[in-house]
Amino acid sequence: MALTQSEEVTATSDELSKIHCAAGNTLNKCLENHLLKEAVSFHTPGHKGRLRWTVSEDICRYDLTELPGLDDLSQPRDVLARLENRIAKTWDAEDSIISVNGASNAILAALLAVAPRGDRIFVPRNSHRSVISGLVLGGFKPIWYDPRWQEDWGLWADVEPVQFAQAVEDEIAKNGAAGIAGAVLVSPTYTGDVTDVRALAQICHEHSFPLIVDEAHGAHFLTSQTRRLSGLASGADLIVHSFHKNLDAFTQCGAVHISHDGARNFGFSASELRAALSTTQSSSPSYLLLRSIDEMLSSLETGETIDQLSAGHSLGRHLKQELAGISNTFCYESQFASSPFHILFRKEGLTSEELFSSLSDHGVFAEGCFGDAILLMLGVGTIPADLHTLIALCRDIEPKASSVRALKQRHAKPAPLQQVISPRQAVLGKKRRVLKKDALGAVAAECVSSCPPGWPSIVPGQKVSEEVANCEEFEFLRVVDSEF
Ligand SMILES: Cc1ncc(COP(=O)(O)O)c(C=O)c1O
């Protein structure tokens, strides 16, 4: 449950003047410096530092371990089993398995759970890098498919069902249907684009393979207006959530859900997902994280968070309208549907870095820069005053003469990815490290991906094309030490 505005503590201007994360500072000092500077958060986590239950309690007392009465997350039988049942009830899943290593670990578990079904898997180009790790762990051969490319904004958006159906038909015509383990979909995307999950689930099921939805950014689809957008309400089989992006659990909390369809049609079970999750999750899950999930759930169960979510949707709509009304300011619009909590906007005459710092200089921190735009992330902790501060600032920000560059530039769609060997072969094989200038034509043996957006620029096993070799994200690259 979030604090009200009057309960908040803000930094004095004297304190603000000291802000500087000098070399040699401890992390703690850097965190404190940041907190002095930050007045408004438009980044994750969704609680925005306004968790009421943490204020009056000495929360380090709750940093405990598997003591009598506290259950064991790797084999929950008591209170943690009830916690998972409450999660399943809230999202209407057959079973839900908690991850205290975020959606990242839950994605690995989902991929490992489908691995016995086959060694080929449909993966979108905007997969989070944890999917790439899942390809390595599961030994999959990825069948890459393209979501819609938004050339005005330079981003991967939703997946058009017709395009996906075509990718499936092409693959089956080429290599047959046997050995297809499943498909992965990201919905909503990092920038809030939602796909018609129902249509994709139908295509997968027509060909008898399951659909995994990376819904890390959609755990908040719980209101009457948004539930229909969720994978669990749309026939997907395994659905992965982060509980910290827009909801108010601590960072690193998440879950993998088995839908009723997934259990019935593909026989997924909690024990198999848990075993998969345990291969990469700590055997000492933090009870602080687990407690924060408990608090998040209690507030969902009383209806308080649902009210906050509904209010948050109105805030998101209001923010978009206000931003779009400011001169030279443009908000991204999704094609199929969008998450009300993800707002991407740009201002002509400012690079995204300039826009980001014009806001952060006044204590307003966005989630990050994204091409020419910046991404704002709302959460259950967002309050109207946050929006007022941001909107007032955006009205005052002047374009910079130095950066009057062509914002209407088109961003070319990334070229098809040439997967020469499987990610696992590339990562586990013999490799060498080369300078950027020597990478062209080699086969990558590692994933290169900057966060945000967390999708890969280079995938292990991919031939390094000229386009990829020119990307700014690496200076050195580990490549496979043989000719292809
Ligand atoms: C699309 C997507 N999937 C998965 C993840 C991983 O989520 P987590 O941070 O909970 O591990 C992220 C993180 O930003 C993401 O953007």
The ligand as a Tripos MOL2 file, in Angstrom:
@<TRIPOS>MOLECULE
LIG
   16    16     1     0     0
SMALL
NO_CHARGES

@<TRIPOS>ATOM
      1 C1         10.2860   -7.7790  -21.3700 C.3       1 LIG1
      2 C2         11.0060   -8.1730  -20.1150 C.ar      1 LIG1
      3 N1         10.9810   -9.4520  -19.7230 N.ar      1 LIG1
      4 C3         11.6110   -9.8530  -18.6100 C.ar      1 LIG1
      5 C4         12.3010   -8.9690  -17.8180 C.ar      1 LIG1
      6 C5         12.9910   -9.4550  -16.5820 C.3       1 LIG1
      7 O1         12.2900   -9.0390  -15.4520 O.3       1 LIG1
      8 P1         12.9230   -9.0560  -13.9990 P.3       1 LIG1
      9 O2         13.5600   -7.7320  -13.8360 O.co2     1 LIG1
     10 O3         11.7430   -9.2300  -13.0910 O.co2     1 LIG1
     11 O4         13.8780  -10.1690  -13.9010 O.co2     1 LIG1
     12 C6         12.3570   -7.6170  -18.1770 C.ar      1 LIG1
     13 C7         13.0970   -6.6490  -17.3740 C.2       1 LIG1
     14 O5         13.1400   -5.4740  -17.6110 O.2       1 LIG1
     15 C8         11.7020   -7.2050  -19.3690 C.ar      1 LIG1
     16 O6         11.7360   -5.9320  -19.7850 O.3       1 LIG1
@<TRIPOS>BOND
     1     1     2 1
     2     2     3 ar
     3     2    15 ar
     4     3     4 ar
     5     4     5 ar
     6     5     6 1
     7     5    12 ar
     8     6     7 1
     9     7     8 1
    10     8     9 2
    11     8    10 1
    12     8    11 1
    13    12    13 1
    14    12    15 ar
    15    13    14 2
    16    15    16 1
@<TRIPOS>SUBSTRUCTURE
     1 LIG1         1 GROUP 0 **** ****
